[in-house]
């Protein structure tokens, strides 16, 4: 699919490597530049998982010779993916201005800690520190009051997808303009791309301002999460909370032997503890209610549908031997080169690329995806949020929904997050009279997306065959719950279900604790971002070759992909990884948050030996007690002076402080748009920095059918025909 693209990757952090992996396994030739001696993570599961299929080139970039050798490779590359701050990039000759002059064809993506132009852009890109200074630790559920650290690397997983999408978006623009340019993102913006589910302010309507958590009380930690008689945990997801547990045959037996009050949370917990997991799962699945066990991290790699869908892949790794590794969650009718091992040090690096021609004459687009046409027929989040992000980049995205609206509309924040930058056409696809309209929409589109269950989609004319009947060369993307190759291909699924089977409900709870419900929708967002990457790869391929590929992703596929820190070794056992402490403060004395004397918290990330020596010299043997004896500002100043990476934890009222920060608003990190129901809507804004091409927000989430007439006119219908459609209740 991306077989004509050549990409240089420089970096040892997760986000850079995962972004490179996704592009590599979509067909690009990715050259990984390593320091002399190689990446220190060589021989570990993360290195094996995140560097599959790449080539390796050893260069010392601190020498003129190494920089010259890199420059020669960039002459033949389409994109450079790195993790350098602007100051470090400039010192290496990799700043945007110099690269634009030397290699005007080159797309450049730097993944920093904070966004380009932000006052903190030169600060550490350690995920914990970024989360602390942004305020993301305020949003996590936990077992105690105060800021809560999560084990799931939410910012890095998100930033990796944003980076891959940004590179492809800029390459699409290059097909038109002939020039490359900036396509930057950051861990900070990775968090921003997940936070719209909980961070938004409305001037009116049903949710003007979400209530803030009291800082002195623990968060809620369970939603439809129950321990069973055998000690296993069950996660149920019934979004409307309409399912009556008393209708389950197993519950009849429980109610016959005990007086349980199913109207209360405590009564429900008591009832579910009286029968084993499998009994409850059988009843819930028979009722078509989404439910799964909460697994330990890594066990999802043995799940029968993960195996059936090839979301786990057998790889003969040169250092670890025959392993089972979490695969990228991409299915396609393209021949994707998945399952190749990570390279030995220097392997394949001798092969050079032919220098790219200079830029052709062409006009730079007003938006990076200006003129791109996307038809979105999805509902909820896992999938539709991807087209929304394409809309943020300038694509023309039409959202087709029922006359009653997308069912996620009642979850106002989630709807706002999944529908920004779209226009709405309300269309009753169950009526035969809607099919000619659907035909014209499909003929109009370059890309089509939906996340309906396939049986229902086929009835509406939205099977792949039905779509291609009207537009044979359209790029079609589909997001499902469990993937299409296993026994659960038509099962329902929601975010919390897949957080449970991915192990994140246990990992985020801290060692030895009961699992926690995860905020905010991490598997939904990850699946939407997987959709985004697939759509962008399909768009590039269609614009470059004329062929419209089919791509698929799923919640289960993303649940498996996020296990990238582990794999199943030759002995059949999962490799080790690190875990969150039971108090949910971090991962070790060197990498955690500490409460100070004034009640504020600081975060530290002392990964290097010298930093640890300095920290011990300052705090003695009892770091926690020493921190508690000093004010946060004083301790931060001392740690910074000693060269220890650290940040203040932005905790109380974090969302409002983010929106009210003039620097964030000036940098387009806050989107402010009017909406008929919600008034003025403020949301996290730009997830990318494209340099000379702005990110401009044009549409807030639309009202049901807000743009129906305008869209129908655009595809050729007269006002009289539109009035007839409305009278027949085909259009709303």
C-alpha positions as MATLAB code, in Angstrom:
seq = 'XXXXXXXXXXXXXXXXXXXXXXXXXXXXXXXXXXXXXXXXXXXXXXXXXXXXXXXXXXXXXXXXXXXXXXXXXXXXXXXXXXXXXXXXXXXXXXXXXXXXXXXXXXXXXXXXXXXXXXXXXXXXXXXXXXXXXXXXXXXXXXXXXXXXXXXXXXXXXXXXXXXXXXXXXXXXXXXXXXXXXXXXXXXXXXXXXXXXXXXXXXXXXXXXXXXXXXXXXXXXXXXXXXXXXXXXXXXXXXXXXXXXXXXXXXXXXXXXXXXXXXXXXXXXXXXXXXXXXXXXXXXXXXXXXXXXXXXXXXXXXXXXXXXXXXXXXXXXXXXXXXXXXXXXXXXXXXXXXXXXXXXXXXXXXXXXXXXXXXXXXXXXXXXXXXXXXXXXXXXXXXXXXXXXXXXXXXXXXXXXXXXXXXXXXXXXXXXXXXXXXXXXXXXXXXXXXXXXXXXXXXXXXXXXXXXXXXXXXXXXXXXXXXXXXXXXXXXXXXXXXXXXXXXXXXXXXXXXXXXXXXXXXXXXXXXXXXXXXXXXXXXXXXXXXXXXXXXXXXXXXXXXXXXXXXXXXXXXXXXXXXXXXXXXXXXXXXXXXXXXXXXXXXXXXXXXXXXXXXXXXXXXXXXXXXXXXXXXXXXXXXXXXXXXXXXXXXXXXXXXXXXXXXXXXXXXXXXXXXXXXXXXXXXXXXXXXXXXXXXXXXXXXXXXXXXXXXXXXXXXXXXXXXXXXXXXXXXXXXXXXXXXXXXXXXXX';
ca = [
       0.000    0.000    0.000;
       2.854    2.396    0.867;
       5.491    0.510   -1.111;
       6.838    3.622   -2.841;
       7.652    5.434    0.436;
      11.102    5.581    2.058;
      11.277    6.781    5.660;
      14.176    7.535    8.014;
      13.401    6.938   11.698;
      15.604    8.232   14.529;
      14.575    7.652   18.124;
      14.454    5.215   20.998;
      11.165    6.272   22.565;
       8.000    4.279   22.100;
       5.975    6.793   20.060;
       8.605    7.182   17.336;
       9.173    3.427   17.030;
       5.458    2.561   16.941;
       4.749    5.235   14.324;
       7.579    3.822   12.214;
       6.296    0.277   12.734;
       2.815    1.128   11.477;
       4.167    2.807    8.339;
       6.560   -0.113    7.804;
       3.840   -2.734    8.064;
       1.669   -0.731    5.664;
       4.458   -1.186    3.135;
       6.936    1.681    3.584;
      10.692    1.024    3.667;
      11.753    2.281    7.114;
      15.436    2.815    7.911;
      16.094    2.919   11.650;
      19.163    5.025   12.517;
      20.850    3.731   15.685;
      23.638    5.097   17.840;
      27.030    3.306   17.886;
      26.466    0.112   19.853;
      22.775    0.142   18.958;
      19.557    0.955   20.743;
      20.011   -0.014   24.433;
      16.649   -1.808   24.306;
      17.936   -4.421   21.855;
      17.156   -7.921   23.091;
      13.933   -6.844   24.826;
      10.318   -7.464   23.865;
       9.564   -3.781   23.091;
      12.473   -3.550   20.668;
      11.491   -6.809   18.950;
       7.827   -5.784   18.701;
       8.227   -2.169   17.629;
      11.017   -2.587   15.071;
       9.725   -5.466   12.976;
      10.508   -5.205    9.297;
      12.766   -2.155    9.556;
      16.364   -1.853    8.369;
      19.159   -0.695   10.689;
      21.905    1.862   10.034;
      24.488    2.800   12.674;
      25.496    6.492   12.658;
      27.116    8.760   15.229;
      25.119   11.944   14.757;
      27.430   13.829   17.101;
      30.099   13.709   14.404;
      30.246   15.628   11.118;
      30.763   12.346    9.289;
      27.615   10.835   10.794;
      25.522   13.905   10.002;
      26.792   13.936    6.403;
      25.888   10.258    5.997;
      22.404   10.960    7.343;
      22.022   13.908    4.979;
      22.826   11.635    2.050;
      20.056    9.255    3.134;
      17.577   12.123    3.527;
      18.140   13.065   -0.119;
      16.432    9.802   -1.052;
      13.839    9.712    1.748;
      10.224   10.798    1.613;
       9.947   11.449    5.350;
      12.062   11.871    8.471;
      10.551   10.720   11.783;
      12.469   11.741   14.925;
      12.108   12.685   18.596;
      14.449   15.707   18.826;
      13.411   18.983   20.430;
      13.800   22.035   18.154;
      17.102   23.011   19.815;
      18.577   19.540   19.486;
      17.317   19.231   15.899;
      18.976   22.528   15.007;
      22.268   21.396   16.546;
      22.131   18.309   14.288;
      21.178   20.268   11.177;
      17.677   18.778   11.221;
      15.655   21.915   11.920;
      12.712   22.658    9.638;
      14.279   25.661    7.907;
      17.522   23.898    6.997;
      15.753   20.724    5.816;
      13.282   22.732    3.715;
      16.221   24.335    1.941;
      18.365   21.199    1.566;
      15.567   18.674    0.928;
      12.404   20.515   -0.125;
      10.668   17.226   -0.966;
      11.081   15.876    2.596;
       8.249   15.547    5.131;
       9.547   15.999    8.690;
       7.767   14.735   11.813;
       9.262   15.401   15.222;
       7.497   13.888   18.253;
       8.399   16.091   21.219;
       7.109   16.156   24.791;
       5.187   19.428   24.409;
       3.954   21.024   21.177;
       6.057   23.098   18.794;
       6.110   26.709   19.962;
       5.002   25.774   23.491;
       7.015   27.217   26.402;
       7.757   23.633   27.537;
       8.857   22.260   24.154;
      12.471   21.804   25.322;
      11.407   19.988   28.498;
      11.495   16.204   28.953;
       9.327   13.994   26.760;
       8.959   11.409   29.548;
       5.291   10.431   29.477;
       4.742   10.813   33.225;
       6.189   14.324   33.221;
       4.100   15.356   30.222;
       0.932   13.990   31.862;
       1.814   15.840   35.065;
       2.304   19.257   33.499;
      -0.737   18.906   31.214;
      -3.082   17.837   34.020;
      -3.960   14.359   32.727;
      -3.327   12.762   36.156;
      -6.429   14.600   37.344;
      -8.605   12.467   35.057;
      -7.598    8.974   36.198;
      -9.748    6.816   38.473;
      -8.025    5.413   41.523;
      -8.100    4.048   45.033;
      -7.078    7.242   46.833;
      -7.415   11.011   46.666;
      -5.024   13.150   44.669;
      -3.390   12.706   41.266;
      -3.378    9.122   39.942;
      -0.711    7.671   37.649;
      -1.850    5.224   34.964;
       0.191    2.365   33.570;
      -1.302    2.600   30.076;
       0.881    4.941   28.012;
      -2.009    6.944   26.698;
      -0.018    9.902   25.370;
       2.575    7.793   23.554;
       0.133    5.395   21.887;
      -1.904    8.358   20.707;
       1.121   10.380   19.548;
       2.398    7.422   17.513;
      -0.856    7.301   15.550;
      -1.000   11.088   15.182;
       2.560   11.067   13.816;
       1.889    8.330   11.242;
      -1.293   10.109   10.134;
       0.469   13.489    9.927;
       3.272   12.118    7.752;
       0.747   10.579    5.356;
      -1.372   13.746    5.322;
       1.636   15.849    4.411;
       2.607   13.344    1.707;
      -0.906   13.612    0.261;
      -0.451   17.392    0.167;
       2.947   16.854   -1.514;
       1.250   15.001   -4.368;
      -0.437   18.310   -5.120;
       2.218   20.884   -4.252;
       5.423   18.949   -4.921;
       6.855   20.090   -1.598;
       7.266   18.408    1.758;
       7.283   20.227    5.079;
       6.506   19.965    8.755;
       4.133   17.342   10.204;
       4.929   17.561   13.924;
       3.085   16.312   16.975;
       3.873   15.611   20.641;
       3.068   13.418   23.639;
       1.127   16.420   24.988;
      -1.041   16.469   21.838;
      -1.332   12.703   22.074;
      -3.062   13.249   25.414;
      -5.146   16.073   23.955;
      -6.459   13.711   21.280;
      -7.863   11.417   24.003;
      -9.111   14.056   26.443;
     -12.051   15.505   24.421;
     -14.098   12.643   25.833;
     -13.931   14.348   29.236;
     -12.500   17.817   28.573;
     -14.971   20.223   26.981;
     -16.874   23.314   28.058;
     -20.261   24.402   26.717;
     -21.791   27.817   27.274;
     -25.306   26.332   27.407;
     -27.271   23.128   26.909;
     -27.335   19.871   28.903;
     -23.632   19.851   29.923;
     -22.327   23.428   30.290;
     -19.381   22.494   32.511;
     -18.575   19.038   33.892;
     -18.240   18.926   37.683;
     -14.695   18.803   39.013;
     -13.533   16.030   41.295;
     -13.081   16.914   44.963;
      -9.302   16.789   45.482;
      -9.575   15.140   48.902;
     -11.633   12.076   47.898;
     -10.944    8.946   45.813;
     -12.477    8.680   42.341;
     -15.155    6.199   41.371;
     -13.311    3.029   40.338;
     -15.986    0.605   39.095;
     -18.667    0.791   36.434;
     -20.457   -2.481   35.656;
     -17.338   -4.284   36.936;
     -18.026   -7.293   39.174;
     -16.030   -9.984   40.962;
     -17.464  -13.473   40.536;
     -17.577  -16.536   42.795;
     -14.361  -17.982   41.338;
     -12.437  -14.762   42.025;
     -12.424  -13.675   38.381;
     -13.593  -10.219   37.364;
     -16.352   -9.477   34.849;
     -16.657   -6.239   32.870;
     -20.089   -5.518   31.417;
     -20.857   -2.605   29.102;
     -24.479   -1.667   28.642;
     -24.218    2.034   27.674;
     -27.874    2.873   28.228;
     -28.039    0.897   31.504;
     -31.362   -0.521   30.323;
     -30.544   -4.230   30.633;
     -32.272   -5.843   33.600;
     -29.900   -8.244   35.378;
     -32.942   -9.987   36.851;
     -33.785  -11.404   33.405;
     -30.711  -13.677   33.407;
     -31.373  -17.354   34.288;
     -28.342  -17.430   36.565;
     -29.715  -14.423   38.448;
     -33.015  -16.268   38.945;
     -31.093  -18.947   40.836;
     -29.276  -16.314   42.902;
     -32.514  -14.523   43.790;
     -34.110  -17.833   44.777;
     -31.421  -18.507   47.385;
     -30.650  -14.991   48.666;
     -32.283  -11.627   49.173;
     -30.235   -9.433   46.795;
     -31.078   -5.833   45.974;
     -30.339   -5.323   42.286;
     -31.334   -1.669   42.528;
     -28.106   -0.803   44.350;
     -24.449   -1.134   43.378;
     -23.712   -3.051   46.579;
     -26.559   -5.469   45.887;
     -25.344   -6.098   42.354;
     -21.818   -6.746   43.608;
     -23.208   -9.230   46.153;
     -25.259  -11.024   43.510;
     -22.440  -11.459   40.999;
     -20.140  -12.817   43.716;
     -22.484  -15.817   44.107;
     -21.794  -17.476   40.735;
     -18.664  -18.118   38.629;
     -17.611  -16.008   35.671;
     -18.600  -18.454   32.927;
     -22.209  -18.639   34.123;
     -22.608  -14.864   33.869;
     -20.823  -14.685   30.513;
     -23.148  -17.301   29.012;
     -26.257  -15.397   30.089;
     -24.977  -11.984   28.983;
     -23.838  -13.216   25.583;
     -27.148  -14.951   25.002;
     -28.787  -11.570   25.617;
     -26.352   -9.815   23.189;
     -24.866   -7.744   25.997;
     -21.169   -6.901   25.678;
     -19.155   -8.569   28.459;
     -15.641   -9.967   28.917;
     -13.342  -11.083   31.737;
     -10.678   -8.730   33.050;
      -7.450  -10.503   32.019;
      -3.892   -9.914   33.267;
      -1.829   -7.896   30.792;
      -0.533  -10.013   27.916;
      -3.034  -12.850   28.202;
      -5.096  -11.370   25.378;
      -2.347  -12.620   23.032;
      -3.707  -16.151   23.651;
      -7.345  -15.149   22.954;
      -8.824  -17.400   20.255;
     -10.089  -14.477   18.176;
      -6.745  -12.696   18.462;
      -5.133  -15.822   17.004;
      -7.846  -16.273   14.351;
      -7.519  -12.652   13.208;
      -3.709  -12.813   13.217;
      -3.530   -9.991   15.738;
      -0.673  -12.062   17.148;
       2.051  -13.081   14.709;
       4.802  -15.692   14.878;
       8.224  -14.104   14.411;
      11.646  -15.743   14.432;
      13.493  -12.924   16.188;
      17.294  -12.897   15.737;
      17.866  -12.340   19.473;
      14.809  -13.806   21.210;
      14.113  -16.812   18.992;
      10.693  -18.028   17.885;
       8.198  -15.665   19.484;
       4.538  -14.708   19.313;
       4.282  -10.921   19.026;
       1.343   -8.486   19.059;
       0.671   -7.581   15.445;
      -0.438   -4.287   13.969;
      -4.255   -4.431   13.800;
      -4.438   -3.786   10.064;
      -6.359   -6.064    7.696;
      -6.402   -5.139    4.027;
      -6.813   -6.468    0.522;
      -3.356   -4.989   -0.080;
      -0.414   -7.328    0.378;
       0.918   -6.014    3.694;
       4.440   -7.166    4.671;
       3.642   -8.132    8.264;
       5.590  -10.482   10.518;
       9.193   -9.765    9.451;
      11.652   -9.742   12.381;
      13.410   -6.694   13.794;
      16.830   -6.209   12.192;
      20.191   -7.140   13.630;
      22.365   -4.116   14.330;
      23.336   -2.624   10.964;
      21.311   -5.152    8.976;
      20.130   -3.714    5.652;
      21.614   -0.311    6.346;
      24.027   -0.457    3.421;
      21.181   -0.232    0.926;
      20.685    3.372   -0.166;
      17.788    5.087   -1.933;
      17.872    6.986   -5.196;
      17.785   10.752   -4.541;
      14.304   12.194   -4.938;
      13.691   14.811   -7.642;
      13.245   18.438   -6.699;
       9.759   19.792   -6.077;
       7.459   20.128   -9.065;
       5.517   23.307   -9.589;
       2.295   23.173   -7.653;
       0.036   25.134   -5.372;
       0.182   24.555   -1.608;
      -3.263   23.592   -0.256;
      -5.141   25.825    2.170;
      -5.455   22.824    4.512;
      -3.341   19.707    4.493;
      -6.331   17.555    3.423;
      -8.097   20.236    1.418;
     -10.338   18.653   -1.227;
     -10.432   15.175    0.338;
     -13.961   13.687    0.399;
     -14.917   11.311    3.241;
     -18.272    9.605    3.808;
     -18.711    8.496    7.434;
     -21.594    6.121    8.167;
     -20.364    5.089   11.617;
     -21.764    5.498   15.113;
     -20.300    5.934   18.589;
     -16.525    6.521   18.889;
     -14.361    3.597   17.814;
     -13.993    4.485   14.178;
     -15.934    7.748   13.662;
     -13.439    9.778   15.676;
     -10.906    8.975   12.903;
     -12.840   10.790   10.136;
     -13.370   13.647   12.615;
      -9.593   14.084   12.848;
      -9.400   14.041    9.045;
     -11.941   16.854    9.124;
      -9.675   18.748   11.528;
      -6.990   18.523    8.823;
      -9.347   20.017    6.233;
     -11.132   17.026    4.685;
     -14.767   17.387    3.644;
     -16.427   14.827    5.945;
     -20.124   14.012    5.610;
     -21.666   12.188    8.566;
     -24.714   10.130    7.590;
     -26.932    9.293   10.572;
     -30.461    8.100   11.253;
     -33.254   10.656   11.483;
     -33.145   10.170   15.257;
     -29.388   10.780   15.251;
     -26.259    8.856   16.195;
     -26.946    6.863   19.360;
     -23.912    8.397   21.058;
     -25.556   11.816   21.085;
     -26.929   11.191   24.565;
     -23.298   10.975   25.772;
     -22.702   14.622   24.968;
     -18.931   14.823   25.484;
     -18.337   11.666   23.462;
     -20.505   12.887   20.616;
     -18.707   16.222   20.541;
     -15.354   14.424   20.432;
     -16.361   12.093   17.586;
     -18.222   14.582   15.373;
     -16.181   17.776   15.234;
     -15.288   18.927   11.704;
     -18.148   16.955   10.127;
     -21.402   17.925    8.461;
     -24.571   15.932    9.177;
     -27.006   14.394    6.702;
     -29.966   12.697    8.402;
     -31.013    9.803    6.179;
     -33.251    6.799    6.861;
     -31.335    4.053    5.095;
     -33.979    1.478    6.038;
     -36.306    3.008    3.411;
     -35.847    2.000   -0.243;
     -36.203    5.648   -1.264;
     -32.905    6.425    0.481;
     -30.865    4.100   -1.738;
     -30.556    6.502   -4.717;
     -29.235    9.140   -2.288;
     -26.765    6.647   -0.841;
     -25.653    5.788   -4.385;
     -24.820    9.420   -5.130;
     -22.996    9.820   -1.823;
     -20.877    6.745   -2.517;
     -20.071    8.011   -6.006;
     -19.036   11.369   -4.485;
     -16.695    9.888   -1.878;
     -12.998    9.062   -2.084;
     -13.101    7.254    1.247;
     -15.974    5.502    3.026;
     -15.977    4.437    6.661;
     -18.408    2.681    8.962;
     -18.323    0.582   12.121;
     -21.713   -1.146   11.902;
     -21.944   -4.865   12.485;
     -21.682   -6.475    9.071;
     -25.064   -8.203    9.098;
     -26.870   -4.936    9.748;
     -24.677   -3.008    7.302;
     -25.461   -5.448    4.479;
     -29.203   -4.858    4.935;
     -28.606   -1.131    4.385;
     -26.521   -1.638    1.251;
     -23.265   -1.041    3.104;
     -21.473   -4.339    2.689;
     -18.187   -3.953    0.849;
     -19.820   -5.414   -2.257;
     -22.743   -3.016   -1.952;
     -20.439   -0.018   -1.609;
     -18.186   -1.024   -4.510;
     -21.168   -1.645   -6.738;
     -21.573    2.146   -6.849;
     -17.894    3.142   -6.612;
     -15.479    0.317   -7.488;
     -12.339    2.335   -6.702;
     -13.419    3.881   -3.405;
     -11.161    3.379   -0.375;
     -13.294    1.541    2.194;
     -12.492    1.272    5.891;
     -14.307   -0.746    8.514;
     -13.895   -0.878   12.299;
     -15.384   -3.790   14.239;
     -15.370   -5.068   17.790;
     -13.613   -8.451   17.412;
     -12.402   -8.508   13.783;
     -14.010  -10.468   10.945;
     -11.961  -13.685   10.896;
     -12.946  -15.281   14.190;
     -16.066  -16.660   15.842;
     -17.028  -13.282   17.325;
     -17.138  -11.317   14.071;
     -20.657  -10.008   14.658;
     -20.482   -9.525   18.430;
     -20.981   -6.128   20.091;
     -18.121   -4.443   21.894;
     -17.264   -1.252   23.742;
     -14.196    0.428   25.147;
     -14.301   -0.926   28.692;
     -14.698   -4.510   27.450;
     -11.416   -4.338   25.580;
      -9.586   -2.448   28.302;
     -10.563   -5.398   30.507;
      -9.277   -8.150   28.221;
      -6.153   -6.099   27.381;
      -5.215   -6.112   31.061;
      -5.314   -2.344   31.470;
      -8.010   -2.462   34.165;
      -5.616   -4.469   36.342;
      -2.460   -2.583   35.320;
      -3.945    0.866   35.957;
      -5.214   -0.254   39.362;
      -1.720   -0.830   40.739;
      -0.163   -4.065   41.977;
      -2.442   -6.157   44.178;
      -5.505   -3.911   43.796;
      -8.932   -4.650   42.390;
      -9.241   -3.565   38.730;
     -10.435   -0.066   37.862;
     -12.685    1.224   35.106;
     -10.518    3.254   32.736;
     -11.102    6.857   31.801;
     -11.282    8.243   29.224;
     -12.179    5.666   26.552;
      -8.632    4.657   25.703;
      -9.431    1.629   23.516;
     -12.188    3.516   21.684;
      -9.791    6.356   20.915;
      -6.956    3.982   19.969;
      -9.250    2.148   17.539;
     -10.408    5.446   16.049;
      -6.775    6.445   15.592;
      -6.039    3.086   13.979;
      -8.916    3.882   11.607;
      -7.315    7.275   10.968;
      -3.960    5.741   10.019;
      -5.617    3.200    7.724;
      -7.739    5.875    6.070;
      -4.680    8.066    5.542;
      -2.678    5.168    4.064;
      -5.597    4.342    1.750;
      -5.947    7.986    0.752;
      -2.252    8.265   -0.103;
      -2.375    5.039   -2.116;
      -5.529    6.106   -3.946;
      -4.130    9.541   -4.805;
      -0.759    8.048   -5.843;
      -1.949    4.966   -7.761;
      -5.699    5.325   -8.311;
      -6.527    2.132   -6.440;
      -8.938    2.213   -3.515;
      -7.977   -0.420   -0.956;
     -10.138   -1.978    1.735;
      -8.811   -1.755    5.287;
     -10.149   -3.028    8.589;
      -9.269   -2.579   12.229;
     -10.965   -3.536   15.509;
     -11.121   -2.940   19.227;
      -9.735   -6.418   19.833;
      -6.885   -5.740   17.403;
      -5.958   -2.571   19.267;
      -6.221   -4.366   22.623;
      -3.638   -6.849   21.343;
      -1.435   -4.196   19.700;
      -1.137   -2.279   22.988;
       0.582   -5.306   24.552;
       3.766   -4.255   22.750;
       5.897   -4.301   25.889;
       5.399   -8.055   26.113;
       5.527  -11.084   23.856;
       5.259  -14.846   24.224;
       8.738  -16.348   24.198;
       9.970  -19.702   22.874;
       9.091  -21.269   26.238;
       5.437  -20.263   25.843;
       5.662  -17.750   28.689;
       5.022  -14.021   28.602;
       8.116  -11.845   28.949;
       8.380   -9.618   32.007;
       7.447   -5.958   32.126;
       7.138   -3.262   34.772;
       4.005   -2.452   36.774;
       2.354    0.405   38.612;
       2.853    0.556   42.372;
      -0.089   -0.303   44.609;
      -0.445    3.340   45.719;
      -0.737    4.402   42.047;
       2.092    6.934   42.344;
       4.440    5.512   39.701;
       6.825    2.723   38.836;
       9.884    3.078   41.083;
      11.358    5.606   43.544;
      13.024    7.258   40.547;
       9.943    7.471   38.334;
       6.851    8.542   40.222;
       4.975   11.427   41.832;
       5.613   12.740   45.369;
       3.382   14.807   47.636;
       5.033   17.891   49.121;
       4.539   19.865   52.343;
       2.155   22.373   50.747;
      -0.176   19.638   49.468;
       1.023   19.931   45.881;
       2.676   17.073   44.015;
       5.761   16.806   41.844;
       6.726   14.192   39.252;
      10.280   12.913   38.731;
      11.849   10.814   35.965;
      15.422   10.033   36.980;
      16.297    7.380   34.401;
      20.058    7.954   34.201;
      22.671    6.994   36.789;
      23.849   10.573   37.295;
      20.309   11.803   37.841;
      19.710    9.126   40.458;
      22.919    9.964   42.250;
      21.908   13.635   42.386;
      18.420   12.754   43.614;
      19.758   10.563   46.416;
      22.259   13.223   47.450;
      19.418   15.706   47.773;
      16.713   13.525   49.372;
      18.667   10.914   51.320;
      17.322    7.384   51.653;
      13.638    8.179   52.286;
      12.528   10.120   49.203;
       8.875   10.214   50.242;
       9.550   11.719   53.668;
      12.056   14.205   52.278;
       9.600   15.394   49.632;
       6.849   15.728   52.212;
       9.069   18.070   54.226;
       9.577   20.594   51.406;
       7.324   22.875   49.404;
       6.824   21.838   45.796;
       8.357   24.961   44.226;
      11.469   24.707   46.392;
      11.950   21.012   45.663;
      11.389   21.468   41.926;
      13.963   24.249   41.759;
      16.507   22.126   43.620;
      15.913   19.061   41.439;
      16.141   21.084   38.234;
      19.382   22.682   39.403;
      20.738   19.169   40.018;
      19.758   18.048   36.503;
      16.905   15.730   37.554;
      13.954   15.783   35.093;
      10.878   16.855   37.041;
       7.607   18.774   36.759;
       4.860   20.126   38.945;
       1.687   18.017   38.821;
      -1.104   20.198   37.482;
      -3.988   18.713   39.410;
      -6.768   20.841   40.859;
      -9.139   22.192   38.217;
      -6.817   20.971   35.470;
      -9.336   21.164   32.641;
     -10.360   24.761   33.306;
      -6.755   25.803   33.753;
      -5.917   24.273   30.387;
      -8.757   26.054   28.581;
      -8.098   29.374   30.326;
      -4.363   29.416   29.594;
      -3.761   32.232   27.049;
      -0.721   30.389   25.636;
      -2.813   27.313   24.821;
      -5.437   29.436   23.100;
      -2.839   31.406   21.142;
      -1.241   28.168   19.919;
      -4.562   26.781   18.607;
      -4.537   24.073   21.290;
      -8.105   25.101   22.194;
     -10.928   24.840   19.665;
     -13.814   27.311   20.185;
     -16.864   26.826   17.945;
     -20.614   27.597   18.104;
     -23.161   24.754   18.164;
     -26.992   24.953   18.111;
     -27.575   22.922   21.306;
     -24.419   23.541   23.325;
     -23.753   27.200   22.571;
     -20.040   27.960   22.417;
     -18.094   24.689   22.661;
     -14.470   24.631   23.841;
     -12.467   21.449   23.184;
      -8.814   20.431   22.957;
      -7.671   21.817   19.633;
      -4.863   21.144   17.170;
      -3.224   17.715   17.438;
      -0.562   18.598   14.841;
       1.716   21.413   13.680;
       2.069   21.573    9.897;
       4.262   24.659    9.775;
       3.110   26.759    6.828;
      -0.287   25.004    6.555;
      -2.692   25.908    9.403;
      -5.064   23.605   11.272;
      -8.404   25.438   11.108;
     -11.571   24.268   12.850;
     -14.658   24.948   10.726;
     -17.486   22.878   12.211;
     -18.440   21.934   15.741;
     -20.340   18.668   16.142;
     -23.453   19.121   13.986;
     -27.102   18.977   14.993;
     -29.040   16.060   13.485;
     -29.411   16.792    9.789;
     -28.003   20.283   10.193;
     -26.485   20.202    6.700;
     -28.931   17.856    4.948;
     -30.218   20.372    2.406;
     -26.777   21.752    1.543;
     -25.296   18.270    1.068;
     -28.189   17.078   -1.078;
     -27.874   20.147   -3.289;
     -24.136   19.469   -3.651;
     -24.809   15.964   -4.987;
     -27.343   17.233   -7.491;
     -30.817   17.272   -5.912;
     -33.246   20.152   -6.419;
     -35.115   21.888   -3.607;
     -38.319   20.230   -4.807;
     -36.742   16.776   -4.614;
     -35.360   17.539   -1.153;
     -38.808   18.631    0.033;
     -40.266   15.365   -1.273;
     -37.604   13.348    0.583;
     -38.448   15.196    3.771;
     -42.187   14.694    3.323;
     -41.574   10.968    2.892;
     -39.463   10.976    6.060;
     -36.428    9.764    4.123;
     -34.399   12.870    4.995;
     -34.433   14.813    8.245;
];
